[in-house]
Amino acid sequence: MEELVQRFRFVVPQSKTIPQMGVNAFFVDGLLIDTGHRNAQKQVMKAFGDLPIEQIILTHHHEDHTGNLAALKQKINVPMYAHAYCAKLMESPPPVCFIERKTWGANTAVSGIQPVDKTIETNRYKFHIVHTPGHSEDHICLYEPNQGWLFSGDLYVHHYIRYFMATESVIEQIESLKKVLKLDVHRYFCSHSFKEDSFVERFTKKLQFLENFYGIVVELHQKGFSPSSIMKEIKMKEQWLIRLLSGGWLSGINMVRSAIRDAERNS
């Protein structure tokens, strides 16, 4: 039986400073969802070389999802789509920290991406665009209701999260998880993990983790605890190597600060 969705996984070799990591791109009925990271460009272009790509869509602007868009545009020049904010960011991509550059590679500016906010269609499928901010403001998922497919980008990854980027939002991720949990999903496609089943169980587990984390952090903050004191109180271990190599862009304390920032914004 033909596999309707093709998964392409591109792995970062393990080193003393970087754990082995991988990112997935997906191809379905002429639509390429994300493009992999630039440091894997040779593998990416070889893997995509014979694909009948008719259009490309990005789940968000992060370099592990968009790193080969410029090369693909130069080679095949098909329509490209993304959230409007992603399209704007890709015209002049934000800089990346040291560990991101070593892991994924820096981004390349790409113009001409068309904003999409409702649906994107192929010959056989109609994908609904679900705006799911939190990991990034421009993050989207693609939902095909007739198939029960959800291409979830970085919304899930894992139910237990150990660090955040400085710009991530706990409360927005909570709301985005609630939004997709209302959908009738039978199979989901994550940009980093291999998991495709048990959608409700996995996404609910992550939602509960973030809700519990948010509640505890806000309660301690209201009692006068500082972010570092909160980490000690909840026995949360800082990922010091990642924090140092990212210049503070990626850290556990960013999760705590995000919860506090969200609570103050919503008060």
N, C-alpha and C positions, 0 to 999 in steps of 0.2 A: 504493500500500500504506500502510495506517495506521502512523504512527510510534507504537510502543508506549510509548516514553518521551519526554516533552516536556521540553526544557531551557529554562529562563528565566534570562537573564543580565542582571545589573544592574551598571552601570559607574559608577565614581567618576570625575568629570571631572578631567583632568590640570591641575595647577597648578605654581607654582614650587617648592612644598615637597612636593607629593604626586604621584607618578607615576600614570598612568592604571592603574586596577586594576578588576577585576571579580569578581563572585561568582555562582555558579550555584545555582539551586534546580531540583528535578526533580519532575515529576508523572507518576505511572504508576498507572492503574487505580484512581483515587480517592484515592491516597496522595500527599500532598505531603511531599517530603523537603527540609527546611530552608525558611527564609522570607525570605532576603535581609536586607540591612542597613537600619536605620531611616532613614538619610539618603536612601534611595531609596523611601520609603514610598508616595509618590503613584504612582510607576511600578509598584511591587509590587502595590498594591491594584487598580490598573487591569488589570494583567496577569492577576491571579488572579480577577478579578471574575466571570467566567463559567465558571470551572472547577468541575466537580462534586466538590469536595473532600469526602471522607468521613472522613478522618483525617490527622493530621500527625505526623511523626516528626522529631526533631532528631538530627543527627550529633554535636553537642557544643554547649556553652553559649556559645561566642564570639559576639560581637555581630553579626558579618557573616552568621551563620547563623540567629540567633534574633531579630533586631531587629524583626521585624514580627509576632511571635507574639501579642503582646497585642492588636494591632489586628485580627488575624484571629480571635482568640478572641471579641472583642467583636462581630464581624460575623457569624460563622457558628457558633461554639461547637460544634465537633466534637471527638471524642476526640484528645488530644495524648499523645505517647509520647516517651520518651528513656531513656538510662541513668539509674539511680537517683540517681547523684551529680549528673548534669545537672539532674534534676528538683528536687533540693534547692537547687542553686546558683541556679536560675532564680527561686526564691522571694525571694531577695535577691541579685541579681547583683553580682559584684565590680566595683569601679570600673575604668574604662578610662583609659589614658594619653592625653595630648593628641593625638598623631597618630592614634590609633585613633578617638578621639571625632570628630576632624575628618574622617577618612576614612569610617568606618562609622556613627558615631553611638553614643550611649550606649544601654545596654539598659534594658528596662522589666521590672519584676518580673511574673512570671506564676505563679500557683498552679494546682494541679489537674492537673499533668502526671503521667501514669501511668508508673511504672518498667517497663521491658521489658528482658529479658536473654536471651530464647531465640528467639522468632519473632514476626513480625507478618504478618498475612494480609490480602489483598484478595480480591475475588471470584475472581480468576484466578491469583494468585501467592502464594507463601509465601516470605517473606524471613527468612533466618537472621541473627540479630544477632551480630556478631563484635566483641567488645571489643578495641579497638586503641589502648591508651594510649600516651602519649609526647608527642604534640603537646598533649594535655590528658588529664587522668586519666579524664575521662568520655567520651572519643572512641569512637564505634562506626562500623563499616561495615555495610552491608546486603548480603547475598549471596543471590541467587536461583539455586539450583543447576540447576534445569531449563532456565533461560534462559542460564546462565553469566554473569549480570550481577553486578557489584560496584559499589555506590555507596560510594566510598572517602573521602568527606568531605575532610579535609585531610591524609590519610595520604601522598598522593603530592605533589601540587602541581607539583613539579619535582624532577629527580634531584639538582640542585646547590642546596644551601641556603647562604645567606650570613649569616643571623642567626637567633637564637632568642629567644623570650620567656624571661624569667627562670625560669619554672617548667617549661620543657620538659626532657625526658629523652632523651638520645641512645640509651642502651641499651634503653629501652622502645620507642622507635621502631624500632630494629633488630629486636627481638623481634616487634613487630606486623607489620612487613614480612615477616618469615619466616612468620608465621602465615597471612597472606593468600596468600602465594606457594604454599602447599600446596593452595589451592583451584583448582578447574577453572573459570577465568575466561576468557570469550571477549570480553567488552566491559566496560570500566569507565567510571564516570562520576565525574569529579573536580569538586570544588566550586569550582575556580578555573581550571583549564586547559580547553582544548577537546579534548584527546587522549582517545581512546576505544579505540584498538587497541594492539597490541604490549604487552599487559599484562606478560607475563613479562620482556620485555626492559627496559621502563621501570622497573618496580618492582625488578628485580634491580640495575639501574644505581644506583638510589638506595640500595639496601641496601649495595652495595659501597662507595659513596661514604662512607656513615656508618660502616661498619666500618673502612675505612681511616683516616678522620678520628679515630675513637675510639682505634684502636690507636696512632697516632702521638702523639696528645695524651697518652695515659696513659704511654707510654714516656718522653716528654720530662718529664712531671711527676715520674716516678719518679727521673729524673736530677737533679731539683732546679730545673727551669725554672719560673718564675712564669707565670701565665696570659698576661700581656702579652708576656713573652719567648717563649712558645710561639707566639703569633700572629706575631711577627717571624720566628721560626725556620721556620715553615711558609709564610711569605709570604702570610698571610691579611690582607686589607685590611678595616679596620673601616668599617662604614657609619655614618660620623660624624653625618650629618644625621638619620638615623633614630634613632640612639642619643640624640642631644641632644633631639630633639622628643618622644621617648618617656620622657625622664627615666631612661634606662638600662634600661627594661623590654624593649626590643628592641635587640639588639646582637650583633656577632660574638663578642665576648668571652664572652657568655652561653653560646655553643656550647662553648667551651673549658671554662668552669666546669662546665657540665653533664656533660661527659665525665669530668672529675676527680671530681665529686660522685658520679657513678654508680660509678666505679671504687672509690672509698673505701667506698661503701655495700656493695659486693659483695665486698670484700676480707676 
